């Protein structure tokens, strides 16, 4: 959908973000302006006429666990200026959270206190080589739509860095980004695989570690289609921002139509220019989401190279902006497979959903899986209608992906926990999905963790037998530190389900969702830093106790 032509002042009435209890409040405003003499961009507080981009930021982390950010750009300026200015105003609006999130999650990663300098040098060389290769592709003039969006994403990142550092200088020629700066925020998922490829002495990801649960659910009579996602992450990552980007970008450098995914609403983090979870509501009518499937076959790492590939976070951004259908999304995303941040992606095209109708539109639901050297995608609309649901829980669905990624060996060694059908979450989803009849029951399932009483949470080879990882929303912090566990994901860790998001046919049109922040707490004790085993971990800006209500996220 093309953004409508509106002046900055005309948009003021739309800048109402959700506050406690659903009340709307006007947040902190910033505007990015162009100096007509110097040609440089500057950022000022407030709402300024003639702005290239403007941001509205409201911090409600203390009361809801979420901050809210809306960034909008003006079509009166070229795409490059819009992108750089969008990054700059986001930096100005969120600088305090950005600093705290960096300190909590990235300060020791190849920074002044790095502990694996050999890996860090290899990583820096890899990233620089990849950036140079992408820059060369931008200059060839081939596939201009694709590389235009890559360039805009990197310009937005440059604007974020410059805005945060207070050194605004719009690049007029070739430009670069710091390979070990805020780019690392974007590459969080990619880094997990690059650590294995580049022989990091201690990789971050524990064997079997889950990274998200997802459920696409048709309600009885096909009256509604709900799409929900739980992020699983390290608890230090829990400074969260709900974002809405409205960018007036064109489809190619010479102009053309506005991009289909011009407006996007998504759960995110300070300093992240995409979701990272990932969960997106797009103006194209698509909702896109994923859960990580990883790769456990070392033979496939040979396909991970800095040349000829684009990092997953960027391919994600480009596909979300350019695609109008699930088929287009998978086609765009499949280009330049990096083999990093290997996920199962689900693309729901709400334009093709007819409430109350039993008609199956073959382009309603598409599923893609990526591992190094292989991407498989197919339309799964008929299966969704036949079963009434699609569940995703970090294990490959497609047989060729399952086999190639090393899963059969894990099943042979550790048992059904690594199988697609008998994994604990697979069984819980299969048993409980029929209980979902409305939004409330969907939320209840996606926050479900009753591991001490649910027989499906039982862990073979574990002592104690029941495990907080084996639930729809994990709570690995509740596993005893002195327990016995067959592999790393089942141990006590500061890791688990850190949020819940759900949207519907009724909500998607206004980029709305229902969300909860923090580890689940309705059937288990609420997480509290001061009484947990992890109180000494850096968690600047975090509330102590994570017991927040579910909120309705709306944008004016």
N, C-alpha and C positions, 0 to 999 in steps of 0.2 A: 504494500500500500504506500502510495506517495504521501509524504507529510504535507499538510496544508500550509499555505503561505500565511504566516502570522507574524506580527511585530512582537518585539520583546515585551512591550507593555501589555499587549493583548493577552499574553500568556500568564500574566500575573495571577489571574483568577484561578488558573489550573495548578498553581504551586501550593497545593495543600497536601501535606503528607500525614500519614496515620500517626496519631499519638495514643496515649493510654486510653483503653476502652473504645477505640475507634474514632475518637474526636480528632478533627483536622486542625493542624497548626501550621503556621508559616515559619519556616526554618531560617537558617543562616544563609544569606545570599552572596554570591560572588559572580563577577562578570569579567570576561576576557575581552579586551579592546585592542584595536589596531591603530598604531600611530601612523597617520598618513604621510608623515615626513620621513621617519626612519624606517618604516615598514616593519617595525617590531611589535610584538604582542606584550601587553601588560595585563595584570590582573588587579582588580579593585574590589573592595567589599561593596555589597549592595547590588541593586539592579540598575544597570546603565543602558540608556538608549544606544542603539547601534552596536551592541555587543556581538562578537563572533560566536561566543558560547557563554552560557550562564549555568550556574549550579545552585541548587537548593539542598541544604543539608540539615537534618534533624537527628540529634543523638538521643535515643531512648534506650540505650543499652542497660542502664541501671534499673529500668522499670519493665522492659519487655525482652531484653537480650538482643535487640536489633537497633542499629542506626539506619537512617533512610537517606538516600541520595538520588536526586534527579539531575541529569546533565542534558542540556538541549543546545543544539547549534542552529545557526541561521543560514538559510540557503542563499542569502545575499553574498556570501563569501565562497571562495573555492574550497574544494574538499580538503586540501592539504592544510589550509589555515584552520578550518573547522576541527580537524583531527588534533592538531597541535594545541589549539585553544581548549579543546575538551579535556585533554590531559592536564593542562595547566590549571583550569578552574577546579578540577577534582582534587589536585594536590593542595590548592589553597583551602578548599572546604574541609578536607579530611586530614590535614597535615599531622594533627596530634595523634589521631588513631593510627595513621600510617607509621609514625615513629614507634609507637608502642607495639604494633603488630610486627614490625621488623625486629625489634628487640626480643619479642617473645618467640619468634619462629625462625629468623634467618641470621641473626647477628653473628653466630658462631660458624655459619656455613661459608667456608672459603673467605672469611673476613679476617680481621686482625688476630682472632684467636683460633684460626684454623688449625686442625690437628692432623690433616692429611694433605700436606702441601703438594705432593706428587699428583694426587688425584685432582686437586684444584687447578694445577697447571694444565693438566690434560683436559679438564672441563673447559677452561678458558679458551684453549686452542680449538677445541671442538666447536664451541659457540661462535667464536670469531670466524672460523672457516665456514660455518653454516650461514652466518649473516652475510659474508662476502659473496657466497654463492647465490643467495637470494637477491642481493643487490644487483648482481650481474644479470639475473633473469629479468628484473624490472627494466633493465636497460635494453633488452633485446626487442621489446615491442610485441613479443608473442604472448598470447593469452592475456590481453591487457586488463580484462575485467578482474581476473583472479589476482594478478600482481598489484593492481591498483588498491585492492582491499588489504593486501599484505602490507603495502607501503603505508597506508593510512593507519593501520593498527600500530606499526612501529613508530610513526609520527606521534600518535597519541601517547605512546610510552615515553618518547623523548620529551613531550610536553609535560608529562607527569614528573619526570626527573628534573627538568629545568625549573618547573614551578615549585617543586619541593625545595630545591637548592637555592631558589631566589636568583637564578641566573638565566633569565629569559632571553633566548636568542633563536628566533625562528630560522631553521636551516634553509638556505636558499639554493644550495647545490646538493652534493652528496652529504648524507648525514649518518650518524652512528649512534648506538646506544651502548651503555656500559654493560659488558658481558656478565659482570658479577654484581650488577646493581639491581634495580627494580625488575629487570628481566627475570631474575630468579623467582620473584613472586608469580610471574606468569608460568614459569616452567616447573612448578611444584610437582605435578604429575610426571612430566617428562624426566625430571631428575631421578625419580625412583628407579627408572630403567637405565638411565645413563650411568648411575652408580655401579650397576652390574657390568655394563659394557666397558666402562673405563677403570674397572678394577679398584673401586673404593675399598679401603681396608675393612670398613664396617658399614654394610648397607643399611638403609633406614627401615626397609620394609621387612617385617617378620614373616616367616613362611606361613602362608594361608591367611594373612591379614586381610580382612574384609575392608572394602572401601565403598560403602553405600548399599542401600536396599531401595528397590523401586517397584511400584505396582501400577499397572494400567487396568482399570476395572470398569466394566459395563454394569450399570445398576439394573435391577430387575425390569424387564420389559424394554430394555435399552433406552430408558428415560433419560439417563445421564451417562456421561463418560468422564470418569475421574482419573487424573494423572497425579501420582504422588511420588515423592523422593525423600529419603533420609540420607543425609551426609554422614559418613563415618570418618572420623579424623582424630588427630591428636588434640587433646584438650587445650593445649596452648594456642590453638588456632581459633579460639571461640570469640574473638572480636569480629562481629559480623555486621555487614551492611547490605540491606536490600537496595538494589539499584534499578533505575530506569534510565536508559539512554534513548534519546530521540535525536538522531543524526541525519541531517539533510544531505547525505552523500548521493552522488550519482554513480551509475553502474560502471563507468569507465573514465579514464582521465580526460577525455574530450567532452564529457557531459553525458548526454543520454538520460534515460529515465532514472527516477529515484530507486534506490535499492529496495527490494521487497521487505527485507528485515531492518527497515530504518528505525523502528522503535522496538526496544527489547526490555523486558523486565526479568530480573534474575537475582537469585541469592548470591552474595559475593563476600569479598574481604577488602580491607584497606589495601590500596596499592594494586589490586587485581583489576585488569581491564576486561575480564570476562568472568564467568561464574566460578569455574574451578570445581564446583560440586559434581556435576554440572546440571543446571535446571533453568530452562529459558522459556519465556512466553514471547512470541515474535509477532510483529505486525503482518507477516506473511500468512498468519493463521496456523503456523506450526508451533508445537511445543516439543522441545528436544531435551533429552535427558540421558544419562548414562550411569552404569556401574562398572567399576574396574574389573577386568578379568586377568590382567597381568600376563606374564610369560614365564614358564618354568622349564623351558627347553633351551639350554645354553647354545645349542647349535644355531639357533635363529638370530643370535646377536650379530652375526656377520652381516645381516641386512641393515643394521643401524649404522649409518654413515652420515657425515656432515654435508656431503654434496649430493644433490639429487633428491633431497628430502626437505620437508617443512615441518617444524615442531607441531605436535598435536594441538597445542593451544591456539596456534594461528590457523590451522586448517579448520578447527572448530569455529573460530570467529568468521572466517571467510564463508563457510557453508551457511552459517546462521544469517549472514547478511544477504547472500545472493540467491538462495534457494526459495522456490515457491511450492515445492512438493517434496514428499519423502524421497522419490526417485532422484530428483535434482540434488537434494541434500547429500545423499550417499555418493552420487557421482562426483560432486565437488570435493567432499571430504576425502574421498579415496585417492585423490591426486597427491603424489609426493609423500607416500606413507613413510613416516619417520621411524615406525616400529617402537615408539615410546608412548607412554601413557596409554596402554592397550586396554580398550574398553568395549563393552557392549552398549551401543547407542540405540535408543528408541526414538522414533520420529512419529509423532501423532499429528495428523493433518485435520484440524477441527473443521475446515471448510467442507470436508467430506462426511461429516457426522450428521445424521438426521435423527434427532431425539424421538424415541418411540417407534422408530421404524426398524424392521428386521433386515433391511437391505444392506448387503455387504458391499462397500466400495473398496475395490482392490488397492486403492492408494491411501486408505485411511491410516494404516499402521505399517511401518517399515522397521526392520531390525538389522543393524550392521554390527559386525564384530571385526576388530582389528588386532592382529599380532604382527611381529616383524616378518615382512615378506609376504603377507597374506591378508586380504580383506574380503569378507563374505557378507553380502547383503541381499535380503529377499523381502518381498511383501508378505506380511504375516496377518493381514486383516481377517482372513477366513478363520485362522486359528484363534484369534482374539474373540470373534463372534461365537465360535463353537464352544470354547472353554469358558468364556465370560470374563477372562482376566489374562494378564501376562505379568509374571513376576520375574524380577531380575535381582541376582544376589551374588555376583562376582565369580560365577562359573560359566564357561562358554556353553551356549546352546547348540551351535552348529557342530556337527560331528567332526568335520574336517579341521575346525579350529580347536576343538577339545583335544583331538588326537595330536595335532602338530605342536600344541603349546605345552605338552608334557603332562597333561592331566591323568592319562591312564597310569603312568608310573606312580603318581601321587596316590591314586586310588589303591594300587597294588601294595604300596608301602604303608599307607595310613588308614585305608578303609573308605567307607561310604561318605565320610565328611567332605571329601573332594569330588564326589559324584554329582551329576546334574540333578538327578531325580530324588536322591536320598539325603542330600545335605540338610541339616536341621532347618534352615530357613525355607528351603524348598518344601519341606513337609509342613511347616507351620503355615506358610502361604496357602498351600493346597487345602489344609484343614479349615483355616479361618476366613478365607476370601469370601466364602458363601455368606458369612455373617455381615458383610458390608452391604448395607441397603441405603445409606445416605452419607452425607459429609461427616457427620459425627462418628459413625462407626468406621469410616475410612481412617479418620484421624486416630481412633482408638487402636486399630490394627497397626498403623505405621509407627505408633509409639510403644508397641507391645514389647514388654520384657517381664516375664514371670518365671525366670529361669530356675528358681529353687523349687517350684511346684509343677512346672510343665515337663512331662516325660520326654517331649521332643527336644528339650534343652540338655538332655543327658549327654555326657561326653565319654566316649569309649576310651579307656586308658587314662582317664583323669582321676585325680584324688584331691578334692572332693569330686563327686560324680557329675554335679550340675555346674554349668559354666555360663557366665554372663555374656560371653561372645555369641552364644547360640540362641539368638533372639532377633526379631525384626529390627530393633534398635538396641545395639550392643551396649553393655556396661562392663568392659573388661577391667575397670578399676575395682570392681567388686569381687573379683577372683582373689582368693587368698595368696599372699606372697609366698608362703611356704608350701603351696600345693605341688602336685606332680602333673605335668602336662606333656603330651607327646610331641607338640610342636609349638612354635613361638606365638602364633595368634591366640592361643588359648591361655596364655600366662596373664598374670596381673600386669596391666599397662595403663597409662593415662590416655586411653583410647576408647572410642565408642561412637554411638550415634550422637551427633552434635546438633542436629536440627530435624525438622520435618516441614515439607512444603506440599501443598496439594492445590490443584486448580481444577476447573470444570468447564464444560461448554458454556455455562451461564457466566462464568467469571473471566474467561479468556479474552473476550472482546474488549474489556476495559483493563487488561493487563493485571488482573487482580488474582490474589491467592490467599490461602490461609496458611499460617506458618507458626512454628514453635521453635524457640532457640534453646540450645543446651541439651545435655543428656536427659533422657527420659526419667521421670520421677513418680509416675502415678502408682506403679506396683513395686517399686524399689526405692530406697532412700535417695533423696536429692543429693546431687554432687555438691560438695563444699570444699573449696581449696584448703581452708584452715584446718579441717579435720581429716583430709585425705592423706594418703602416703606421699602426695606430690606437692605439698604446700611450698617446698623450696624451689620448685621450678618457676622460672620467670613467667608471670602472668599479669603484666602491667595493664591497667585499665579494666581488668575483669571484675565483675561482681564476685563476692565471696561465695554466695549461695546461688545455685542455678535452679530456681524453681519458678519459672515464668509461665504466664498463661499463654494459650494459643491466641494469636492476633489475626485480625483481618487486614491484609495489606491492600490499600487502595491509593490511588494517585489523583486526588482531587474529586 
